[in-house]
Amino acid sequence: MVVLAAVVLTGLTGCADRPNDLETYYDTSGGTGTPTSAPSAPSSDVPVEQAAANAPVDHVAEAVEAAVLTKSDLVNEGVREAAARAANGSCFDAVPAGDPRGSTWLYNSGSSLTQQVTGYLDRTAADVLASVDCGGQTLSVPRPDGAEAARAWCDDTTCTLLLAGGHVLSGLQVTASTASRAADAVKGLAELAADKLPQS
């Protein structure tokens, strides 16, 4: 599966073998009447073909960044951003690899919220989500407006919700003192996260 990070790398190395086409021009107008050669217009640093290839990469990268929840998005949740992002739980480990974005937030109660947003170039996020199997107990969550697909699971006191929109997969994972509290938290955040997904 081709993911965003791999294609970005390909785009960066695509012009390594481009030949050097610069020329040196000399001014021989010192009374000889010989005209000087006019330098050709400078070529673009990025070939047209490479710019076209980078366009979808840039588009998906921008959509991933836009889907990440911010402090202002979570102002009513009573959370503070953690100093370091929590290690991925078992459900996030089941999500196909990419270059995910996101962060971890802490509730005053001691519960934690981690978001992981990943972009894909060769498949839609709904296709990716259909192949994910987190194990544990399936959690029924209505698909919120703005999401093309939604699936959720709970394992012990950690519940994870995955939302698909376009080529972006947004995951919310809450660990609380009980499974029911974790489930209520991810359900309550579903619409907020779905609103940040790219719209088709």
Secondary structure, DSSP 8 states (H G I E B T S, - for coil): --BHHHHHHHHHHTTTT------------SSS------------SS-HHHHHHHHHHHHHHHHHHHHS--TTTTGGGTEEE-SS-----HHHHTS-----B--EEEETTS-EEEEEEEEBSSS-HHHHHHT----SEE------TT-SEEEEEEETTEEEEEEEETTEEEEEEEE-SSHHHHHHHHHHHHHHHHTTS---
